C-alpha cells in the first residue's frame, strides 16, 4: 500500500472522528469572573457543571468589574470575552456604553423562572443583565461589647458606639450606596449630600474600609464594635468563633448582586446564551446560596436550614426585603459625592 493511500485513509478516519464529536464539545467560550472565594464558587457551582453538561469549555478570566468594563470597551469590535460577571452600577455603565448584548428570553428560557428583581431592563425594555445571587450590607456588631443591640441605621449614632464604628469608604462597591441610604434617612439626596455628611462627622467613625477583608480586620482587632458590614463577612467571623451578630436594619439591608451579561458582537453568542441559561438554573442558584450565602435570584430554590439563616435578607425575608440602590442615580452623582466625602471627612 502506498504512502499516499495510507495518508488519504488516515485523513478520512480523522474527519469521520471529528464529525462524530458533538459540536458543543468543540466549542469554547471565555467568561469574565471574580477572584477569591467568589470566583471559586462560580467555578464550582456554574462553570465546571456547565462544561460537564454541555461539553462547552469555559475559560475564566478573573478580575474586578471596572477592569472587566475596560476590557469590553477595548474589545468592542473584536471581543475575546463572551459573557461577563459585573457588579451593579458597573453593569448599568456597560449597558449605556453599548458593550453588552440584549438577553432574549426566547433564547434564554431560564429567565421565566427568575424573580423580577433579578432581571435588569434598559429604557427600551431589553434585558441587559440577570442576577446570579444577592448579597447585602447590614449592621454587624460585637455582642460582647454592645449593650443595646442596634436595630436601625440610626442606632449607629448611639453614644455607646461613639468612636468604635465603621462603614465602607466610597471606593468600596457599597460605599456610595451606603451614603445614599444615610442621605435618605436624613431626608436629603445624593445630589445634596452635605447634610448627611455633617451627621456622619458626628458618628465618630473609627476607620473606613475599602475592602470587605479590611472591614473584617477592624472587628477582629477590636478597633470597632459595630458598623455597616457585609452579611457574608459577619457570618464568616461568627464561624471563626467571634461574638459577631448580623442584623438586617428595619429600613432593610442594602442589597447588591453579581450579574451576568452577554458581550456585544461575540461570534460565540449561541454558546454564551447557553451558559447564561445554565447559570440561572435552580441547581447553580442553590449551590451558590449554600456555598457563599448569596440570596437566589431564581424562584423556588430549596435551601438547607443553615443557608436560610444566612440569607442577605434574614431568615424570614426575601429579596423584596432589601433596600436596592438606584444605580443610575448613584452613577450620576458618584464623582461629586466622592469629592464631597473626601473634602468633608477623609481629609480631616
C-alpha positions as CSV (number, residue, x, y, z in Angstrom):
1,X,0.0,0.0,0.0
2,X,1.4,3.4,-1.0
3,X,2.1,6.2,1.5
4,X,-0.4,8.3,-0.5
5,X,-3.2,5.8,0.1
6,X,-2.3,5.5,3.8
7,X,-2.4,9.2,4.2
8,X,-5.7,9.6,2.5
9,X,-7.3,6.9,4.6
10,X,-5.9,8.4,7.7
11,X,-7.3,11.8,6.8
12,X,-10.7,10.2,6.2
13,X,-10.6,8.5,9.6
14,X,-9.8,11.7,11.3
15,X,-12.5,13.6,9.5
16,X,-15.0,10.9,10.5
17,X,-14.0,11.0,14.1
18,X,-14.3,14.8,14.2
19,X,-17.8,14.6,12.7
20,X,-18.7,12.0,15.4
21,X,-17.9,14.5,18.2
22,X,-20.8,16.7,19.3
23,X,-20.5,20.2,18.0
24,X,-20.8,21.7,21.5
25,X,-17.8,19.6,22.7
26,X,-15.6,21.5,20.2
27,X,-16.8,24.9,21.4
28,X,-15.0,27.2,23.9
29,X,-16.0,30.5,25.5
30,X,-14.3,33.0,27.7
31,X,-16.1,34.4,30.7
32,X,-15.1,37.3,33.0
33,X,-15.5,36.2,36.6
34,X,-14.4,37.4,40.0
35,X,-11.4,36.5,42.1
36,X,-11.1,34.9,45.5
37,X,-13.9,32.9,47.1
38,X,-16.5,34.3,44.8
39,X,-14.6,33.2,41.7
40,X,-14.0,29.7,43.2
41,X,-17.8,29.4,43.9
42,X,-18.6,30.4,40.4
43,X,-16.1,27.8,39.1
44,X,-17.5,25.0,41.2
45,X,-21.2,25.9,41.1
46,X,-21.6,27.0,37.5
47,X,-18.6,26.8,35.2
48,X,-17.5,23.2,35.8
49,X,-21.1,21.8,35.9
50,X,-21.9,23.7,32.7
51,X,-18.9,22.1,30.9
52,X,-19.8,18.7,32.2
53,X,-23.4,19.1,31.0
54,X,-22.7,20.6,27.6
55,X,-19.2,19.9,26.6
56,X,-18.6,23.6,26.0
57,X,-15.3,24.6,27.6
58,X,-15.1,27.8,29.6
59,X,-12.0,29.8,30.2
60,X,-12.5,32.1,33.2
61,X,-10.9,35.5,33.3
62,X,-10.9,36.8,36.9
63,X,-11.0,40.5,37.6
64,X,-12.9,43.3,39.3
65,X,-15.9,44.8,37.5
66,X,-14.2,48.1,36.5
67,X,-11.4,46.2,34.8
68,X,-13.9,44.0,33.0
69,X,-15.7,47.0,31.7
70,X,-12.4,48.4,30.4
71,X,-11.7,45.2,28.6
72,X,-15.2,45.3,27.0
73,X,-14.5,48.8,25.7
74,X,-11.1,47.8,24.3
75,X,-12.5,44.7,22.6
76,X,-15.7,46.4,21.4
77,X,-15.2,45.4,17.7
78,X,-13.5,42.0,18.3
79,X,-14.4,40.7,21.7
80,X,-12.4,38.0,23.4
81,X,-14.9,37.8,26.3
82,X,-18.2,36.1,25.5
83,X,-20.1,36.6,28.8
84,X,-19.1,38.7,31.8
85,X,-20.0,39.0,35.5
86,X,-20.1,42.5,36.8
87,X,-21.5,44.3,39.8
88,X,-24.4,46.6,39.9
89,X,-23.5,50.1,38.9
90,X,-20.8,49.0,36.5
91,X,-23.5,46.9,34.9
92,X,-25.6,50.0,34.0
93,X,-22.5,51.7,32.7
94,X,-21.7,48.8,30.4
95,X,-25.3,48.9,29.1
96,X,-25.2,52.6,28.5
97,X,-21.9,52.2,26.5
98,X,-23.3,49.5,24.3
99,X,-20.7,46.8,25.0
100,X,-23.2,44.2,26.2
101,X,-25.9,42.5,24.2
102,X,-29.6,42.1,24.9
103,X,-30.6,38.8,26.6
104,X,-33.5,37.4,24.6
105,X,-35.9,35.3,26.8
106,X,-36.8,33.0,23.8
107,X,-33.1,32.0,23.7
108,X,-32.5,32.1,27.4
109,X,-35.7,30.4,28.7
110,X,-34.5,30.2,32.3
111,X,-35.4,33.9,32.7
112,X,-39.0,32.8,33.1
113,X,-38.0,31.2,36.5
114,X,-36.4,34.3,37.9
115,X,-37.7,36.9,40.4
116,X,-38.4,40.3,38.9
117,X,-35.7,42.0,40.9
118,X,-33.1,39.8,39.3
119,X,-33.9,40.7,35.7
120,X,-32.5,44.1,34.6
121,X,-34.0,46.0,31.7
122,X,-33.0,49.2,29.9
123,X,-35.3,52.1,28.9
124,X,-36.4,50.2,25.9
125,X,-37.4,47.1,27.9
126,X,-34.5,45.0,26.7
127,X,-32.8,42.7,29.3
128,X,-29.2,43.7,29.7
129,X,-28.3,41.6,32.8
130,X,-29.5,38.8,35.0
131,X,-28.6,38.2,38.7
132,X,-26.8,35.1,39.9
133,X,-27.2,36.0,43.6
134,X,-27.8,38.8,46.0
135,X,-25.6,39.9,48.9
136,X,-26.2,42.7,51.4
137,X,-24.7,45.3,53.7
138,X,-26.3,45.4,57.1
139,X,-25.3,46.0,60.7
140,X,-22.6,43.8,62.3
141,X,-21.8,44.2,66.0
142,X,-19.8,42.6,68.8
143,X,-22.4,41.0,71.1
144,X,-19.9,41.1,74.0
145,X,-19.2,44.8,73.7
146,X,-22.5,46.3,72.7
147,X,-25.2,46.6,75.4
148,X,-28.2,47.6,73.3
149,X,-28.3,45.6,70.0
150,X,-28.7,48.0,67.0
151,X,-31.9,47.6,65.0
152,X,-31.7,50.6,62.7
153,X,-29.0,52.5,60.8
154,X,-29.9,55.4,63.1
155,X,-28.7,53.3,66.1
156,X,-25.1,53.6,64.8
157,X,-25.2,57.1,66.4
158,X,-25.9,55.7,69.9
159,X,-23.5,57.1,72.4
160,X,-22.0,53.7,73.4
161,X,-20.8,53.2,69.9
162,X,-19.0,56.6,69.5
163,X,-15.6,56.2,68.1
164,X,-15.9,52.5,67.6
165,X,-18.0,52.4,64.3
166,X,-17.0,51.5,60.8
167,X,-18.6,51.6,57.3
168,X,-17.3,51.2,53.7
169,X,-15.5,54.1,52.1
170,X,-16.8,55.4,48.7
171,X,-14.2,53.3,46.9
172,X,-15.9,50.2,48.1
173,X,-18.7,48.8,45.9
174,X,-21.3,49.5,48.6
175,X,-19.8,52.8,49.9
176,X,-21.8,55.2,47.8
177,X,-25.0,53.1,48.2
178,X,-24.5,53.3,51.9
179,X,-24.2,57.1,51.7
180,X,-27.3,57.2,49.6
181,X,-29.2,55.2,52.3
182,X,-28.0,57.6,55.0
183,X,-29.0,60.6,52.9
184,X,-32.5,59.1,52.6
185,X,-32.7,58.7,56.3
186,X,-31.6,62.3,56.8
187,X,-34.3,63.4,54.2
188,X,-31.8,64.6,51.6
189,X,-30.4,63.2,48.3
190,X,-27.0,62.3,46.8
191,X,-27.1,65.5,44.8
192,X,-27.4,67.4,48.1
193,X,-25.3,65.1,50.3
194,X,-23.8,67.7,52.6
195,X,-26.4,67.4,55.4
196,X,-25.8,63.6,55.6
197,X,-22.0,64.1,55.7
198,X,-22.4,66.5,58.6
199,X,-24.3,63.8,60.5
200,X,-21.6,61.2,59.6
201,X,-19.0,63.6,61.2
202,X,-20.9,63.2,64.4
203,X,-20.7,59.4,64.1
204,X,-17.0,59.5,65.1
205,X,-16.1,56.6,62.7
206,X,-13.0,54.7,63.9
207,X,-12.0,53.7,60.4
208,X,-13.4,53.3,56.9
209,X,-12.7,50.1,54.9
210,X,-12.0,49.8,51.2
211,X,-12.5,46.0,51.0
212,X,-14.6,43.5,52.9
213,X,-11.5,41.9,54.3
214,X,-10.3,45.2,55.7
215,X,-13.6,45.7,57.4
216,X,-13.4,42.2,59.0
217,X,-9.9,43.0,60.2
218,X,-11.3,46.0,62.1
219,X,-13.8,43.8,64.0
220,X,-11.2,41.1,64.6
221,X,-8.7,43.6,66.1
222,X,-11.3,45.1,68.4
223,X,-10.8,48.5,66.8
224,X,-14.5,48.7,66.1
225,X,-17.5,47.0,67.8
226,X,-20.3,47.9,65.3
227,X,-20.9,49.2,61.9
228,X,-22.1,48.6,58.3
229,X,-20.6,45.3,57.0
230,X,-21.4,42.5,54.6
231,X,-23.6,39.7,55.8
232,X,-21.3,37.0,54.4
233,X,-18.3,38.6,56.2
234,X,-20.2,38.7,59.5
235,X,-21.2,35.1,59.2
236,X,-17.6,34.1,58.4
237,X,-16.4,35.8,61.6
238,X,-19.1,34.0,63.6
239,X,-17.9,30.7,62.2
240,X,-14.4,31.6,63.5
241,X,-15.8,31.8,67.0
242,X,-16.0,35.6,67.2
243,X,-19.1,37.1,69.0
244,X,-20.3,38.9,65.9
245,X,-24.0,39.2,65.2
246,X,-25.5,40.4,61.9
247,X,-28.7,42.4,61.9
248,X,-31.0,43.4,59.0
249,X,-31.8,47.0,59.8
250,X,-35.5,47.8,60.0
251,X,-35.0,50.0,56.9
252,X,-33.8,46.9,55.1
253,X,-30.2,45.8,54.4
254,X,-28.6,47.4,51.3
255,X,-28.7,44.9,48.5
256,X,-26.2,44.3,45.8
257,X,-25.8,41.3,43.4
258,X,-23.4,39.6,41.0
259,X,-24.8,40.0,37.5
260,X,-24.2,38.0,34.3
261,X,-24.2,39.7,30.8
262,X,-23.7,38.7,27.2
263,X,-20.9,40.5,25.3
264,X,-22.0,42.5,22.3
265,X,-20.7,41.3,19.0
266,X,-19.4,38.0,20.2
267,X,-19.2,35.4,17.4
268,X,-19.9,32.7,20.0
269,X,-23.3,34.1,21.1
270,X,-25.2,30.7,21.0
271,X,-22.8,29.1,23.4
272,X,-22.7,32.2,25.6
273,X,-26.5,32.2,25.7
274,X,-26.5,28.5,26.8
275,X,-24.0,29.5,29.5
276,X,-26.3,32.3,30.9
277,X,-29.3,30.0,30.8
278,X,-27.5,27.3,32.8
279,X,-26.2,29.8,35.3
280,X,-29.7,31.0,36.3
281,X,-31.0,27.5,36.8
282,X,-32.1,26.1,40.2
283,X,-29.1,23.9,40.9
284,X,-26.4,26.6,40.3
285,X,-28.5,29.0,42.4
286,X,-28.8,26.5,45.2
287,X,-25.0,25.8,45.1
288,X,-24.1,29.5,45.3
289,X,-26.5,30.1,48.2
290,X,-25.2,27.1,50.1
291,X,-21.5,28.0,49.3
292,X,-21.3,31.7,49.9
293,X,-24.8,32.5,51.2
294,X,-25.9,34.8,48.3
295,X,-29.7,35.0,48.0
296,X,-31.1,33.2,44.9
297,X,-32.5,35.3,42.1
298,X,-34.1,32.1,40.8
299,X,-37.5,31.2,42.3
300,X,-38.4,28.0,44.3
301,X,-34.8,27.1,45.3
302,X,-34.8,24.8,48.2
303,X,-32.2,25.7,50.8
304,X,-30.8,24.0,53.9
305,X,-31.7,25.4,57.3
306,X,-28.2,26.8,57.7
307,X,-28.3,28.7,54.4
308,X,-31.8,30.1,55.1
309,X,-30.5,31.5,58.4
310,X,-27.7,33.3,56.5
311,X,-29.6,34.8,53.6
312,X,-28.7,38.5,53.0
313,X,-32.3,39.5,53.8
314,X,-32.5,37.5,57.0
315,X,-34.1,34.1,57.7
316,X,-37.7,35.3,57.2
317,X,-37.2,37.8,54.5
318,X,-36.9,37.8,50.7
319,X,-35.3,39.9,48.0
320,X,-38.2,42.3,48.5
321,X,-36.9,43.0,52.0
322,X,-33.7,44.5,50.6
323,X,-33.1,48.2,50.0
324,X,-31.9,48.1,46.4
325,X,-29.8,51.0,45.2
326,X,-30.8,53.3,42.4
327,X,-27.7,52.7,40.4
328,X,-28.5,55.3,37.7
329,X,-28.8,58.0,40.4
330,X,-25.6,56.7,42.1
331,X,-23.6,56.7,38.8
332,X,-24.8,60.2,38.0
333,X,-23.7,61.6,41.4
334,X,-20.8,59.3,42.2
335,X,-17.9,61.6,41.4
336,X,-19.4,64.6,43.2
337,X,-20.3,62.5,46.2
338,X,-16.8,61.1,46.5
339,X,-15.4,64.6,46.2
340,X,-17.7,65.9,48.9
341,X,-16.9,63.0,51.1
342,X,-13.1,63.5,50.7
343,X,-13.4,67.2,51.4
344,X,-15.7,66.9,54.4
345,X,-14.5,63.7,56.1
346,X,-11.5,61.9,54.6
347,X,-9.3,65.0,54.7
348,X,-10.0,65.6,58.4
